[in-house]
Amino acid sequence: MSEDRPVDVATLRRFSPLDGMKKDNLQALSRKVVISEISANRLLFKQGDTEKRTIWLLSGMVELREDEQTIAMIRGGSPEARSPLTPKLPRSCSARAVDPIEYISIDSELLDMMITWDQTGTYEVAELQAQLSGNDSDDWMTALLQTKAFHRIPPANIQAIFMRMQRNSYRTGEVVIQQGAEGDYFYAVVSGKCAVTRETPLNREGIRLAELGVGDTFGEEALISEAKRNATVTMLTDGVLMRLNKQDFRELMNEPLQQWVEYPQARELIAKGARWLDVRLPSEFQNLSIPGALNIPLYFIRLKVGTLDRSVPYVVYCDTGRRSSAGAFILLERGINAYVLRGGLSSAEAELRRPD
């Protein structure tokens, strides 16, 4: 198998619906797409696959088979190849390379987000880059657009978010936010790297919770929960951050994302396979908790998010809903479906304390 190769705008314009996108937006999308190859007789995808990828055939021939029957032969460059191969999920058939083929593949949710942006946004990506004053704008902007959180935010809000963000440069070792300070901004990394640390009574130097790079975000917990900063973020290298003030963040990002549920609705979700996630401190969890709940304190969410099962939704709770809404936002940003228990643990407390 050959190395993947970059793709140009002219090539993308050969395919539907990419041929309807504005040039600058298609240019931004092209930076996230490559041309891939597979050899003859290999499967491109299997019948029943649910991976959210949109695939177009560039060259060679593909056989589409439903069960044991051939239903189509598609050759690159043909009118049939202008459309994606079996885009509906789960895939109704398998695709086998008859001879060596070239193809392009795009994350389906990113594609939908970019097309929506293209058709509804007043500003094109290039115009936003110019107004945000930087040649590195596209990487972090496209990285944010690829996050699951942005797929839930209305396009008009996304446009406003990018336009209201402020650009700030930082030096290596500079503290961006300090543990214990008031929350004022939400941040996105444009360039450079940051370290997230939390000071404890036993570790004054701070426990390393995460390392952040281009496209990563931080600072949302204090803005959502109206609490003090629960960690310190320090620049590991020189870098540039974009920041969004508290009011804009709450109106444009947090409110559209949150999925609140009452306790009876939460119980129904759990019965269908969702899991309880308690984001309070271990001491609080030990005192009173919902049976079967997983306990990950809010300040550890970033560190432990990789241990969560992405195939199931989580109902996040704390005492009041403040910490849990912040925890749910972080999960949604990282592609994990999350709901917030309205009223927190108090909404379920009567049932939890009911005698057996």
C-alpha positions in Angstrom: 0.0 0.0 0.0 1.3 3.4 -1.0 1.6 6.5 1.2 -1.5 8.7 1.4 -1.2 11.8 -0.7 -2.7 15.3 -0.4 -5.7 16.2 -2.5 -6.3 19.5 -4.3 -9.5 21.5 -4.7 -9.8 20.6 -8.4 -10.0 17.0 -7.5 -12.6 17.5 -4.8 -14.7 19.5 -7.2 -15.2 16.3 -9.3 -17.5 14.9 -6.6 -21.0 15.7 -5.3 -21.8 17.5 -3.1 -18.3 19.0 -2.8 -18.7 20.7 -6.2 -21.2 23.1 -4.7 -18.9 24.5 -2.0 -17.2 27.9 -2.1 -13.5 27.7 -3.2 -12.0 28.9 0.1 -14.1 26.6 2.2 -13.2 23.7 0.0 -9.6 24.7 0.3 -9.9 24.4 4.1 -11.5 21.0 3.8 -8.9 19.8 1.4 -6.2 20.1 4.1 -8.0 17.4 6.1 -8.4 15.0 3.2 -5.9 12.6 1.6 -5.9 10.3 -1.4 -5.5 6.7 -0.3 -4.9 3.4 -2.2 -5.7 -0.2 -1.7 -4.7 -3.2 -3.8 -7.0 -5.5 -5.8 -9.4 -7.9 -4.0 -9.2 -5.9 -0.7 -12.4 -4.7 1.0 -12.9 -0.9 1.1 -15.8 -1.4 3.6 -18.1 -4.3 4.7 -21.8 -4.7 4.6 -23.2 -3.5 7.9 -20.3 -1.1 8.7 -21.4 1.9 10.7 -18.1 4.0 10.5 -19.1 7.6 9.7 -16.9 8.1 6.7 -18.0 9.4 3.3 -16.0 7.8 0.5 -15.6 8.6 -3.2 -13.8 6.5 -5.8 -11.0 8.3 -7.8 -9.6 5.5 -10.0 -9.9 1.8 -10.5 -13.0 -0.3 -10.2 -15.1 -1.3 -7.2 -17.6 -4.2 -6.9 -20.6 -3.6 -4.7 -22.0 -6.8 -3.2 -25.1 -7.2 -1.1 -25.0 -10.6 0.7 -23.6 -12.8 -2.1 -24.9 -10.9 -5.1 -23.1 -8.3 -7.1 -25.4 -5.2 -7.4 -23.0 -2.7 -9.2 -19.6 -2.2 -10.7 -18.3 1.4 -10.2 -15.3 2.7 -12.1 -13.4 5.9 -11.1 -14.2 8.8 -13.4 -17.6 7.5 -14.3 -20.8 9.5 -13.7 -21.7 7.0 -11.0 -18.4 7.7 -9.2 -19.3 11.4 -8.7 -21.5 10.4 -5.7 -20.3 8.8 -2.5 -20.1 5.0 -2.3 -23.1 3.7 -0.3 -23.3 6.7 2.1 -26.3 5.5 4.1 -25.4 3.7 7.4 -25.3 0.9 8.3 -23.8 0.2 4.8 -26.2 -1.9 2.7 -23.4 -3.7 0.8 -19.7 -4.4 0.8 -17.2 -2.7 -1.5 -14.3 -4.7 -3.0 -11.5 -3.4 -5.1 -11.5 -5.3 -8.4 -8.1 -3.8 -9.3 -5.9 -1.3 -7.5 -8.0 1.7 -6.6 -7.5 5.3 -5.3 -10.2 6.9 -3.1 -10.8 9.8 -0.8 -12.5 9.6 2.6 -13.9 12.3 4.8 -15.4 12.2 8.3 -19.1 12.4 7.6 -19.9 14.7 10.5 -17.1 17.1 9.5 -18.4 17.1 5.9 -21.9 17.9 7.1 -20.6 20.6 9.4 -18.5 22.2 6.6 -21.3 22.1 4.0 -23.7 23.6 6.5 -21.2 26.3 7.3 -20.6 26.9 3.6 -24.3 27.3 2.9 -25.4 29.4 5.9 -22.3 31.4 7.0 -22.0 35.0 6.0 -18.2 34.7 6.3 -16.0 32.3 4.4 -13.1 30.6 6.1 -10.6 32.7 4.4 -12.4 35.9 5.5 -12.4 34.7 9.1 -8.7 33.9 8.8 -7.9 37.4 7.6 -10.0 39.0 10.4 -8.4 36.8 13.0 -4.9 37.9 11.7 -2.9 34.7 11.3 -1.8 32.2 8.8 -2.2 29.4 11.3 -6.0 30.1 11.8 -7.2 27.3 9.5 -5.6 24.4 11.5 -7.2 25.3 14.9 -10.5 26.4 13.3 -10.9 23.2 11.3 -9.8 21.2 14.4 -12.6 22.8 16.4 -15.1 22.2 13.6 -14.2 18.5 13.7 -15.0 18.2 17.4 -18.4 16.6 18.2 -19.4 19.6 20.3 -19.3 21.9 17.3 -21.6 19.6 15.4 -24.4 20.4 17.9 -23.9 24.2 17.7 -26.0 26.2 15.2 -23.9 27.5 12.3 -24.8 31.2 13.1 -23.4 30.6 16.7 -20.2 29.2 15.2 -19.7 32.2 13.0 -20.2 34.5 16.1 -17.9 32.4 18.2 -15.0 32.8 15.7 -15.7 36.5 15.2 -15.8 37.3 18.9 -12.7 35.4 19.9 -9.6 37.4 20.9 -6.1 36.5 19.9 -3.3 36.4 22.5 0.4 35.4 22.4 2.1 33.7 25.3 5.7 32.9 26.2 7.1 29.6 27.4 6.4 29.2 31.2 3.7 31.9 31.2 0.6 31.1 33.3 -2.6 31.4 31.3 -5.0 30.6 34.1 -4.2 30.1 37.8 -5.9 27.5 40.1 -8.2 29.3 42.5 -8.8 32.3 40.3 -12.2 33.5 39.0 -13.2 32.1 35.6 -13.3 34.7 32.9 -12.5 33.2 29.5 -12.7 30.0 27.4 -9.6 29.2 25.5 -8.6 27.4 22.2 -5.0 26.6 21.3 -3.9 28.0 18.0 -0.2 27.1 18.2 2.1 25.8 20.9 1.5 23.5 23.8 0.1 23.9 27.4 0.3 21.8 30.5 -2.7 21.5 32.8 -1.8 20.9 36.5 -3.7 20.7 39.8 -2.1 21.6 43.1 -3.0 19.4 46.1 -2.1 19.5 49.8 0.3 16.6 49.2 1.7 17.9 46.0 2.4 21.7 45.9 4.1 21.3 42.5 0.9 20.1 41.0 -0.3 16.9 39.4 0.0 16.9 35.6 -3.6 16.3 34.3 -3.2 16.9 30.6 -1.0 18.3 27.8 -2.9 20.4 25.3 -2.0 21.2 21.6 -3.5 22.9 18.5 -7.3 22.7 18.5 -7.6 21.7 22.2 -9.7 23.8 24.4 -9.8 24.6 28.2 -11.3 26.9 30.8 -14.9 25.8 30.4 -15.4 24.3 33.9 -15.3 27.5 35.9 -17.4 29.3 33.4 -20.2 26.7 33.5 -20.1 25.9 37.2 -19.5 29.5 38.4 -16.7 28.1 40.5 -13.0 29.0 40.9 -10.5 27.7 38.5 -9.8 24.0 39.5 -6.4 23.8 37.7 -3.5 25.9 36.4 -2.6 26.0 32.7 1.0 27.0 31.8 2.6 27.3 28.4 5.1 24.6 27.6 6.2 26.5 24.5 5.7 29.8 23.0 2.2 29.9 21.5 -1.0 31.6 20.5 -4.4 31.2 22.1 -7.9 32.4 21.1 -10.2 33.3 24.0 -13.9 33.8 24.3 -15.4 35.8 27.2 -17.6 34.2 29.8 -20.9 35.7 28.6 -20.3 34.8 24.9 -19.2 31.3 25.9 -22.4 30.7 27.9 -24.7 32.0 25.3 -23.1 30.7 22.1 -21.5 27.4 23.2 -22.8 26.1 26.5 -26.5 26.6 26.2 -26.9 25.0 22.8 -24.9 21.9 23.9 -26.4 21.0 27.2 -28.8 18.1 27.3 -30.7 18.3 30.6 -32.9 15.4 31.8 -35.2 14.9 34.8 -34.6 12.0 37.1 -37.4 9.8 35.5 -35.9 10.4 32.0 -32.5 9.6 33.4 -33.8 6.3 34.7 -35.2 5.5 31.3 -31.8 6.2 29.7 -30.0 4.0 32.2 -32.5 1.2 31.5 -31.6 1.5 27.8 -27.8 1.1 28.5 -26.6 4.5 29.6 -24.4 4.8 32.7 -24.4 7.1 35.7 -21.3 9.3 36.1 -20.7 11.1 39.4 -18.3 14.0 39.1 -18.2 14.8 42.9 -15.2 14.2 45.2 -14.6 10.6 46.4 -15.6 11.6 49.9 -19.0 12.9 48.7 -19.5 9.8 46.5 -18.8 7.5 49.5 -21.4 9.3 51.6 -24.3 9.1 49.1 -24.4 8.0 45.5 -26.6 6.4 42.9 -26.0 2.6 42.8 -23.8 1.5 39.9 -22.4 5.0 39.3 -18.9 5.6 38.1 -17.0 8.2 40.1 -14.6 10.6 38.3 -14.1 14.0 40.1 -14.6 16.9 37.7 -10.9 18.0 37.9 -9.9 14.5 36.7 -12.3 14.3 33.7 -9.7 15.3 31.1 -7.2 12.8 32.5 -9.7 9.9 32.6 -11.9 10.6 29.6 -10.0 7.9 27.6 -11.2 5.3 30.0 -14.8 5.9 29.3 -16.8 3.7 26.8 -17.6 5.9 23.8 -20.3 3.6 22.7 -22.7 4.4 25.6 -24.2 7.7 26.8 -23.5 9.0 30.3 -25.9 10.7 32.7 -23.7 13.0 34.6 -24.6 14.2 38.1 -23.3 16.1 41.1 -25.2 17.8 44.0 -26.8 20.6 42.1 -26.0 20.4 38.4 -23.2 22.9 38.4 -20.2 20.5 38.3 -22.1 17.9 36.2 -23.0 20.4 33.5 -19.3 21.3 33.2 -18.3 17.6 33.1 -21.0 16.9 30.4 -19.6 19.8 28.3 -16.1 18.2 28.4 -17.5 14.8 27.4 -19.5 16.3 24.5 -16.4 18.2 23.3 -14.7 14.8 23.0 -17.4 13.0 21.2 -19.1 11.2 24.2 -22.8 11.6 24.4 -23.7 13.0 27.8 -26.8 14.2 29.7 -27.0 16.3 32.8 -29.3 15.3 35.7 -31.4 18.4 36.4 -31.4 19.3 40.1 -28.4 17.0 40.7 -28.4 14.3 43.3 -31.2 16.0 45.3 -33.7 15.0 42.6 -33.0 11.4 43.3 -32.2 11.6 47.0 -35.7 10.7 48.3 -35.5 7.4 46.3 -31.9 6.7 47.4 -32.7 7.1 51.1 -35.9 5.1 50.9 -35.8 2.1 53.2 -35.4 -1.3 51.5 
